[in-house]
């Protein structure tokens, strides 16, 4: 970590200058440092690697459940950042036929499109993540990165990568989407960084509810009891975040019209990328 860090405590300053603070290549190098070793037990891994595993497992368990319930699922990854991880996870399920992603930064959207266009040959190397995803599915042991990208390119066109700004009431910035038609929305490690306050956090959950068809589901993974985070290993910046608790998240989801089906908590024993207490993953269904 470079010193001294510049603390960005004002949300508007962070929002208006985020292209400077968040560099997709640097952020994904942080993921490189956390390369997954599927042969190791969780207890042998670093805090960051355990958090990544918690993330990947939670999303895959959620997608597997959705696919057991329905065919021809339409999925949206809200605030995906520069990472295709959740979309690649979704691509290998034959019951998922349409995949979208959205993010605030044009640099992230371009990075995603580069990975899609090149079928993973440019940008981040997802091979280790795909090995770990395969290890959770007995029938997928033979699938390669190429296999995942072939499926993703069938289900996610470049037009499916959208601009979003979760601080706005119009979260898709004037882009028309098919409200009320999505079977599932995934959002991981995004909302506490993407919104200015608790009211805006609640508004995003209400918007997600409007995206979903009745009975559609949300998989939300976020950090709790944290007020800042670092966007990369060698960052110059320490960025503000909305400090939420699992109880606050429960209340917001209920108020937004969701039925909470499952909540998982992971507590941190190290604080190398935030000073948060842990990660929370919630699976909730639109009433």
LINCORNOR-V483476 format. One record per helix or strand of 3 or more residues. SS is the DSSP state (~ for helix, > for strand). FROM is the first residue (numbers start at 1). LEN is the number of residues. Records with the same first field share a line. If there is no record, write none. Layout:
SS=FROM-LEN / FROM-LEN
//
This chain:
>=6-3 / 73-6 / 96-8 / 161-3 / 182-7 / 212-13 / 237-4 / 258-10 / 278-9
~=11-6 / 18-4 / 24-10 / 42-3 / 47-23 / 85-7 / 106-12 / 127-9 / 138-3 / 145-11 / 158-3 / 191-4 / 198-14 / 246-10
//
